[in-house]
Amino acid sequence: MSNFKLLKSELIFSGKVFDLQVDEIEYDSGNKGVREVAVHLGGSVIVPITKDYKIVFVNQFRYPFQKYLLELPAGKLNKDEDPYACAVRELEEETGYKSNNVIKLGAIATTPGFCTEILHIYLAQDLLNGNQNREEGEYGMEIHHFTLKEIDELIRSGSIYDSKTISAIMLAKLYLSSS
């Protein structure tokens, strides 16, 4: 139960990736506050596992950091898009693989302090060759295959530090260890 009431909510920016909303609130104590919220449609992340138990990663240029990051394939949801459809689409677009064996592992709130983004996490097994169809900003993307042991070391060394990737790997490990 919250300890405040909303006084005013204003959409101050409407963008292609997210909108920015500013809310004025009043706490039960009478003190006032401001909350800035990045309103995001969310997205899907997929953990693709090859027949030889290697996980498919992409090395993708991330503009805000001005460098490449090792990540799992992922993408943002289109308006009213099913997260499963997004995961399947991103798998083929980014890696050239597809799968008829995709299951949901869970979901994460990426940055709940200021953003509404929820990422839905899926596992893809029994990979098949598909058609890679990257967006223009993904043309320099590279594909890598790592074992879980290699991934553990890449996380430990700081070479993988993308939060959605670390979370998805953890969910995949939990699933795989119980099945």
VODOKOL-620481 format. One record per residue (C-alpha): x, y, z. Coordinates in pm, whole numbers, plus 32768, in hexadecimal, padded with zeros to 4 digits. Example, Ala and Ser with C-alpha at 12.3 -4.5 7.8 and 13.67 -1.06 7.14 Angstrom:
REM residues 2
R_84CE_7E3E_830C
R_8557_7F96_82CA
This chain:
REM residues 179
R_8000_8000_8000
R_808F_8150_7F9E
R_80C1_8272_808B
R_807A_8384_7F8E
R_7F74_8409_7EA0
R_7FA4_8479_7D3A
R_7F6B_85EE_7D09
R_7FC8_8617_7B9C
R_804F_853E_7A82
R_80DE_85D0_7943
R_8172_852A_780E
R_828F_8616_77B8
R_833A_854D_76A6
R_82BE_8449_75B1
R_83D6_838B_7507
R_840E_825E_7428
R_849E_8184_753F
R_83F9_8213_7676
R_8325_8332_76F5
R_8379_840D_781F
R_826D_8450_7923
R_8293_853C_7A4A
R_81AF_8506_7B76
R_817E_85F0_7C9A
R_8123_8536_7DD8
R_80CA_8589_7F3D
R_812D_84A1_8059
R_8042_8459_817A
R_8125_853D_8248
R_80D0_8666_8166
R_8229_8672_80C5
R_822A_8688_7F4C
R_8305_85D0_7E53
R_8344_85A3_7CE1
R_8367_8455_7C2D
R_83F7_843F_7ACE
R_8390_8300_7A1C
R_8416_8272_78D6
R_82E3_81C6_7844
R_835A_809F_7771
R_8293_7F91_76BB
R_8383_7E83_7730
R_842F_7D76_766C
R_849E_7C0F_7650
R_85E8_7B5D_7686
R_8636_7A02_7605
R_8738_7903_7679
R_8784_7830_7545
R_882F_76E2_758F
R_88D1_7619_7479
R_88CE_749C_7465
R_8A2E_7497_74FB
R_89B1_7566_7627
R_8A4E_76B0_75C5
R_898F_77F2_75F4
R_897D_78E5_74D2
R_89E5_7A4A_7521
R_89F5_7B87_7454
R_8B06_7C8A_7473
R_8A42_7DC7_7431
R_8AA4_7F35_741F
R_89E9_7FF5_752B
R_89D2_8166_74D9
R_89AD_81ED_763E
R_8AF5_8142_76A1
R_8BA0_8175_7550
R_8C21_8010_7555
R_8BC7_7EA9_7510
R_8B20_7DD3_761D
R_8AFE_7C59_762A
R_898A_7C14_7654
R_887B_7B1A_7613
R_8796_7B64_74EB
R_8682_7C53_7553
R_859C_7D5E_74D3
R_848B_7E4E_7534
R_831E_7DFD_7511
R_8255_7EA5_7402
R_8108_7F39_7474
R_801C_7E1D_74D6
R_811F_7D13_7476
R_8124_7BC9_752F
R_8273_7B9D_75E7
R_8294_7A38_755F
R_8275_7AB7_73F8
R_837C_7BC1_7442
R_846F_7ABD_74D0
R_8445_79D7_73A3
R_846E_7AFE_72B3
R_85A9_7B7D_735E
R_8645_7A22_7367
R_8632_79FF_71EF
R_8679_7B6C_7198
R_87B2_7B86_726B
R_8846_7A27_725E
R_87BA_797D_712A
R_872C_7865_7204
R_85C5_7805_7244
R_8524_7707_732A
R_83DC_7651_7359
R_843A_760E_74C3
R_8422_775F_7575
R_83AD_777A_76DD
R_8384_78A0_77C8
R_8474_78A7_78EF
R_83F1_79E0_799A
R_8400_7B59_798E
R_84D0_7C6D_7A2D
R_849E_7DDC_7A80
R_85D9_7E76_79F0
R_85ED_7FBF_7AAF
R_84BD_7FDB_7B92
R_8536_811B_7C35
R_84D9_81EB_7B04
R_846C_810F_79E1
R_833A_8037_7994
R_83FC_7F47_78B2
R_83B3_7DD6_78E8
R_8486_7CDA_7828
R_83F4_7B82_77E4
R_84FA_7A70_77DF
R_84E6_7939_7706
R_85B7_7802_76C8
R_85DC_777A_7565
R_8652_7615_752F
R_8668_7538_73F8
R_86E9_7659_7324
R_86B3_7653_71AC
R_874D_7729_709D
R_8677_7857_704A
R_86A5_79A1_6F99
R_876E_7AB1_7040
R_86C6_7C02_7005
R_8770_7D0A_70D5
R_8700_7E70_70F6
R_87EB_7F7C_7072
R_887B_7FC5_71CB
R_88D4_7E53_71F7
R_89A9_7E22_70BD
R_8AF4_7E0D_717C
R_8A6B_7D0C_7270
R_8B3A_7BD0_72A1
R_8AC0_7A78_7310
R_8B7A_79B2_741E
R_8B3A_785D_74BB
R_8B9C_781E_7626
R_8B7A_7700_771B
R_8ADD_7749_786E
R_8C37_772A_790C
R_8CC3_782C_7818
R_8B9B_7911_785E
R_8BD7_78F7_79D5
R_8D3F_7968_79A0
R_8CD7_7A83_78B5
R_8BE3_7B01_79BE
R_8CE3_7AD8_7AD4
R_8DEC_7B96_7A0D
R_8CFC_7CB2_79B8
R_8CFC_7C68_7842
R_8B85_7C2B_7857
R_8AD9_7D33_792C
R_898E_7D66_787C
R_8885_7D33_7989
R_877E_7C8F_78AB
R_887F_7B93_7834
R_88F6_7B3B_7991
R_878E_7B19_7A0B
R_872A_7A41_78E1
R_8858_795E_790D
R_87FA_792E_7A7B
R_8692_78D5_7A21
R_870E_77E4_7913
R_87FA_773A_7A08
R_86E1_7711_7B04
R_8600_7679_79FB
R_870B_7593_7969
R_877B_7517_7ABE
R_8617_74B4_7B1B
R_85BD_7405_79D7
